Amino acid sequence: MTTGPVVRYDTAHGFAHRDLLDFKGDVKKTPLFNQDLNDALTFAENDLKTNGELYKKRFLEEVYE
């Protein structure tokens, strides 16, 4: 099994964004169109609280296919 992040948030590349990673290491980058970094952090926290288990489930299903 490959280990690594399923989803991550960061501000690299000059903008706040979410990276969704698959087990092969491919990344889908989605910009966050928040006005400031505090709003982006709040969005990220809420997203992970709401969808964290779903991200994990999808990742593990892909690993074990």
N, C-alpha and C positions, 0 to 999 in steps of 0.2 A: 504494500500500500504506500502511495506517495503521501507525504505529509506536507502541510503548508497552509497558508491562510485561504479561507474560502472567500472572504470579503474583507477589504481594508479601505479605510478612508485616509486621505492625506492631502497635503497642499503642495506636493512636489510639482514640478513643471509649471509653476506660477499660478495655479488655480486649485481650488478645492474640488475634489472628485472622489468617486467611489470606484474601486477596482474590484471586479468579480473575476476570480481565478478558477480555472478548472484544474483537474489533477495533473494535466500535462504541462501546466504553467502558462497556458494562454490567458491573456488578460482582456477583459472588456471594460474600457474606461468610460465612465459616465460623469460629465461635469455637474457640479452642484451650483445652481444659480442663486445662491444666497448672497445677500448684500455684504455680509461680513463673516469673519471666521467663527465668531460666537454662534451665529445662526447655523453655520455649517456643522459645527460640533453638536449642537442641539439636535439637528436633523439626523446626524450619524448615530447618536445615542438612541434616539427614538426608533430609528430603522433597525438597529441591532436588537433592541428589546423586543420589537414587534416581529421581526423576520429572521432573527438569528438561527432559530431551530430549523426553519425552512431552508436557509442557505446551507446549513450543515447536512440536512437530509439529502438535498439535491447533490451535493458534493460527494457524499458517501455512496449514493446510488450510482453515480458516474464511475466511481472507483471500482465498485464491485460488479459492474456490467460485464 
